[in-house]
Amino acid sequence: MLTLVVVNLAEGERKVGSRIDALYGVTDPQYLRSMGVLLGPAITEGNKVEHLENGDRIFPAMLDAIRSARHTITFETYIYWSGEVGKAFAEALGERARAGVKVHVLLDWVGSAKMEEQLLEEMRKGGVEVERYHEPHWYNWSRLNNRTHRKILVVDGRIGFTGGVGIADQWSGDAQDKQHWRDSHFRVEGPVVAEFQAVFLDNWMKATGRVLHSAEYFPKIDRAGNTPAQMFSSSPTGGSESMHLMYLLSIASAQKSILLESSYFVPDALAIEALVAAAKRGVRVRIITPGEHIDTEIVRRASRARWGNLLEAGIEIHEYKPTMFHCKVMVVDGFLVSTGSTNFDNRSFRLNDEANLNVYDADFAKQMADVFEKDLTRAHRITLEEWQNRPFGEKLIEHASSLLGKQL
């Protein structure tokens, strides 16, 4: 048992160990070349990306896409819980499977623990292929701490969704109160959707050993817009540093501004160093993270323990007040938007399977910057003085929580 605990808590061998130098800006062609080579998938032209804010807009768009499926549906998610939202998705997926659509659903074993077995059985009886990722077996005990946190839906190989939303009632509504969370999700069309499909298949093959590769999954996709985009993934079993590297390289390349919305913000020493270095060279860095309404209090405690150097460097940190803030969006220099399942913490950078969509477009970045500014009006800025003067008991709890940072 001790051996299993040690193996599951280990971070793995590969690790970015030093600060990345600022050699060029995010609008420089060399930055784009580096991102394409270092992260793996190419940056593709001709895409259309639509921002969906909160459950009132996210869930109808996803369900409409599912109900429109004619050939295939592939769906990977971390959170899938029982409730009205979970029931609606199970019914829609089951109906399409009964109509002859090939439906494949991959759920994380831990993230779907609150899902009633009845929902699973209903989908399976309808013909949906449902698999649990890293469900405990004798041969995978060493991987129990490696969860899939990816959130990917692909319909007919042509329409993709990604972002922060989970399949649970907490995400319904419009962030109108503390029972309804604030989140962002994205609907995508165009050639980059093939990369969504490839990311899904990465874990589907790990879970099942089966390869899905026909034209029903990878059709020829025409241009749907004018937006360059790239969908990439990271996993402890392959490309474990891709996500961490993307964030560090983008922060190092920032010349004007960094807007970061992060539901779980527990930066490691290297990330703190990169953000402070950006602020010192004149980059305005602003961060929104959850306030008192958070589903994992230890994460907030560990996060606040690490704010000292950031606040001293002039970085603005704001806590969202009305409800749980579950967004995961970074905007750099009004050009790069990175969004998906990744949190700004060690668990996302090195322990979980994650996937992010990078969009390289000034108009879309402006749209997401406007969303950031709107969220900012519902957040409270934490000053250096306020942080320094918090009660001693809070400081003690926060620093104790921070000791667990490698697992958060």
Residue pairs with C-beta under 8 A, 6 or more apart in sequence:
4 141
4 142
4 144
7 141
7 142
8 141
8 142
8 143
8 144
8 145
9 145
9 406
9 407
11 346
11 350
11 351
11 406
12 236
12 240
12 350
14 240
14 241
15 241
15 350
16 241
16 244
16 245
16 248
16 270
17 270
18 270
19 248
19 252
19 270
19 273
19 274
19 277
20 245
20 248
20 249
20 252
20 274
21 252
22 252
22 253
22 254
22 277
22 278
22 281
23 30
23 252
23 253
24 30
24 31
24 253
25 31
25 253
25 254
25 255
25 333
26 250
26 253
26 254
26 255
26 332
26 333
26 335
26 336
27 333
27 335
28 253
31 249
31 253
32 43
32 360
34 249
35 43
35 230
35 246
35 249
35 358
36 42
36 43
36 230
38 242
38 245
38 246
38 249
39 230
39 232
39 242
39 245
39 246
39 358
40 232
40 239
40 242
41 195
41 198
41 230
41 231
41 232
42 230
43 228
43 229
43 230
43 358
43 360
44 190
44 191
44 192
44 195
44 228
44 229
44 230
45 191
45 223
45 226
45 228
46 190
46 191
46 222
46 223
46 224
46 225
46 226
46 227
47 188
47 189
47 190
47 191
47 192
47 193
47 223
47 224
47 225
47 227
47 228
47 229
47 359
48 188
48 189
48 190
48 224
48 225
48 227
49 186
49 187
49 188
49 225
49 227
49 229
49 357
49 359
49 361
49 364
50 61
50 186
50 187
50 188
51 184
51 186
51 367
51 368
51 371
52 58
52 61
52 163
52 184
52 185
52 186
52 187
53 183
53 184
53 371
54 171
54 173
54 174
54 175
54 180
54 181
54 182
54 183
55 85
55 165
55 171
55 172
55 173
55 174
55 180
55 181
55 183
56 172
56 173
56 174
58 163
58 165
58 171
58 183
58 185
59 85
59 88
59 165
59 171
59 172
61 161
61 185
61 187
62 89
62 153
62 161
62 185
63 88
63 89
63 92
65 153
65 155
65 159
65 161
65 187
66 73
66 89
66 92
66 93
66 96
66 153
66 155
67 92
67 95
67 96
68 155
68 156
69 96
69 101
69 103
69 155
69 156
70 101
70 156
71 101
71 102
71 156
71 157
71 216
72 101
72 102
72 103
72 104
72 154
72 155
72 156
72 157
72 212
72 216
72 217
73 93
73 96
73 101
73 102
73 103
73 104
73 153
73 154
73 155
73 156
74 104
74 106
74 152
74 153
74 154
74 197
74 200
74 201
74 204
74 212
74 217
75 93
75 103
75 104
75 105
75 106
75 152
75 153
75 154
75 200
76 105
76 106
76 107
76 133
76 148
76 150
76 151
76 152
76 153
76 200
76 203
76 204
77 106
77 107
77 108
77 111
77 150
77 151
77 152
77 153
77 166
77 167
78 108
78 111
78 112
78 147
78 148
78 149
78 150
78 151
78 166
78 341
79 108
79 111
79 112
79 166
79 167
79 168
80 86
80 89
80 107
80 111
80 112
80 115
80 166
80 167
80 168
81 112
81 114
81 115
81 166
81 167
81 168
81 169
82 114
82 115
82 116
82 119
83 168
83 169
84 169
84 172
85 167
85 168
85 169
85 171
85 172
86 115
86 119
86 167
86 168
86 169
87 119
89 167
90 119
90 122
90 123
91 122
93 103
93 105
93 123
93 126
93 128
94 122
94 123
94 125
94 126
94 127
94 128
95 126
96 103
97 103
97 123
97 126
97 127
97 128
98 126
98 127
102 129
102 216
103 123
103 127
103 128
103 129
104 128
104 129
104 131
104 200
104 204
104 212
105 123
105 128
105 129
105 130
105 131
106 130
106 131
106 133
106 148
106 200
106 203
106 204
106 207
107 115
107 130
107 131
107 132
107 133
108 132
108 133
108 134
108 147
108 148
108 149
109 132
109 133
109 134
109 135
109 136
109 147
110 147
111 147
111 148
111 149
111 166
112 132
114 168
120 130
123 130
124 130
131 204
131 207
131 208
132 207
133 147
133 148
133 203
133 206
133 207
133 353
134 140
134 143
134 144
134 146
134 147
134 148
134 207
136 144
143 237
145 351
145 407
146 235
146 236
146 237
146 351
146 352
146 353
147 351
147 352
147 353
148 203
148 352
148 353
149 341
149 342
149 343
149 347
149 348
149 352
149 353
149 354
150 199
150 200
150 203
150 233
150 340
150 341
150 353
150 354
150 355
151 161
151 162
151 163
151 164
151 165
151 166
151 185
151 340
151 341
151 355
152 160
152 161
152 162
152 196
152 199
152 200
152 355
153 160
153 161
153 162
154 160
154 161
154 193
154 196
154 197
154 200
156 216
156 219
157 193
157 194
157 197
157 215
157 216
157 217
157 218
157 219
157 221
158 189
158 193
158 219
158 221
159 187
159 188
159 189
159 193
160 187
160 188
160 189
160 192
160 193
160 196
160 197
160 231
161 185
161 186
161 187
161 188
162 185
162 186
162 188
162 196
162 231
162 339
162 340
162 341
162 355
162 356
162 357
163 183
163 184
163 185
163 186
163 328
163 339
163 340
163 341
164 183
164 184
164 185
164 263
164 326
164 327
164 328
164 339
164 340
164 341
165 171
165 183
165 185
165 326
170 179
170 180
170 181
170 324
171 180
171 181
171 183
171 326
172 180
173 179
173 180
174 180
175 181
175 182
175 183
175 322
175 323
176 322
177 322
177 323
178 293
178 322
178 323
178 324
179 323
180 323
181 323
181 324
181 325
181 326
182 320
182 322
182 323
182 324
182 325
182 326
182 327
182 375
183 326
183 327
184 261
184 327
184 328
184 329
184 339
184 371
186 339
186 357
188 196
188 229
188 357
189 224
189 225
190 221
190 223
190 224
190 225
190 227
190 229
191 221
191 223
192 229
192 230
192 231
192 357
193 221
194 218
194 221
195 230
195 231
195 232
196 231
196 355
197 217
197 218
198 231
199 231
199 232
199 233
199 355
201 211
201 212
201 217
202 233
202 235
202 238
203 235
203 353
204 210
204 212
205 211
206 237
226 361
227 359
227 360
227 361
227 364
228 359
228 360
228 361
229 357
229 358
229 359
229 360
229 361
230 357
230 358
230 360
231 355
231 356
231 357
231 358
232 239
232 242
232 246
232 355
232 356
232 358
233 239
233 242
233 353
233 354
233 355
233 356
234 240
234 241
234 242
234 243
234 244
234 342
234 349
234 353
234 354
234 355
235 352
235 353
235 354
236 350
236 351
236 352
236 353
240 350
241 349
241 350
243 342
243 348
243 349
243 354
243 356
244 270
244 271
244 349
244 350
246 338
246 356
246 358
247 271
247 274
247 330
247 338
247 344
247 349
248 270
248 271
248 274
250 330
250 332
250 336
250 338
251 258
251 271
251 274
251 275
251 278
251 332
252 274
252 277
252 278
253 332
253 333
254 278
254 283
254 332
254 333
255 282
255 283
255 333
256 283
256 284
256 333
256 334
257 283
257 284
257 285
257 286
257 331
257 332
257 333
257 334
258 275
258 278
258 283
258 284
258 285
258 286
258 330
258 331
258 332
259 286
259 329
259 330
259 331
259 332
259 368
259 369
259 372
260 285
260 286
260 287
260 288
260 329
260 330
260 344
261 287
261 288
261 289
261 325
261 327
261 328
261 329
261 330
261 372
261 375
262 287
262 288
262 289
262 327
262 328
262 343
262 344
263 289
263 290
263 324
263 325
263 326
263 327
263 328
263 343
264 289
264 296
264 299
264 303
264 343
264 344
264 345
264 347
264 348
264 408
265 287
265 289
265 303
265 343
265 344
265 345
266 299
266 302
266 303
266 306
266 343
266 344
266 345
266 346
266 402
266 405
266 408
267 275
267 306
267 310
267 344
267 345
268 346
268 349
268 405
271 344
272 306
272 309
272 310
275 285
275 310
275 313
275 315
276 309
276 310
276 313
276 315
278 285
279 285
279 310
279 313
279 314
279 315
280 313
284 316
285 310
285 314
285 315
285 316
286 315
286 316
286 318
286 372
286 376
287 310
287 315
287 316
287 317
287 318
288 318
288 319
288 320
288 325
288 327
288 372
288 375
288 376
288 379
289 300
289 303
289 317
289 318
289 319
289 320
289 325
290 300
290 319
290 320
290 324
290 325
290 326
291 300
291 319
291 320
291 321
291 325
291 379
291 380
292 300
292 319
292 321
293 320
293 321
293 322
293 323
293 324
293 325
294 300
294 324
294 325
295 324
298 401
298 404
298 408
299 345
299 401
299 408
301 397
301 398
301 400
301 401
301 402
302 398
302 401
302 402
302 404
302 405
302 408
304 387
304 390
304 394
304 398
305 395
305 398
305 399
305 401
305 402
306 402
306 405
307 317
307 382
307 387
308 387
308 388
310 317
311 317
311 382
311 383
311 384
311 387
312 384
316 381
317 381
317 382
318 376
318 379
318 380
318 381
318 382
319 379
319 380
319 382
320 375
320 378
320 379
321 378
321 379
321 380
322 378
325 375
327 375
328 339
328 340
328 341
328 342
328 343
328 344
329 337
329 338
329 339
329 368
329 371
329 372
330 336
330 337
330 338
330 339
331 337
331 365
331 368
331 369
331 372
332 338
334 362
334 365
334 366
334 369
335 360
335 361
335 362
335 365
336 358
336 359
336 360
336 365
337 358
337 359
337 361
337 364
337 365
337 368
338 356
338 357
338 358
338 359
339 356
339 357
339 359
340 354
340 355
340 356
340 357
341 348
341 352
341 354
341 355
341 356
342 348
342 349
342 354
342 355
342 356
345 405
345 408
346 405
346 406
346 407
346 408
347 407
347 408
348 354
351 407
359 365
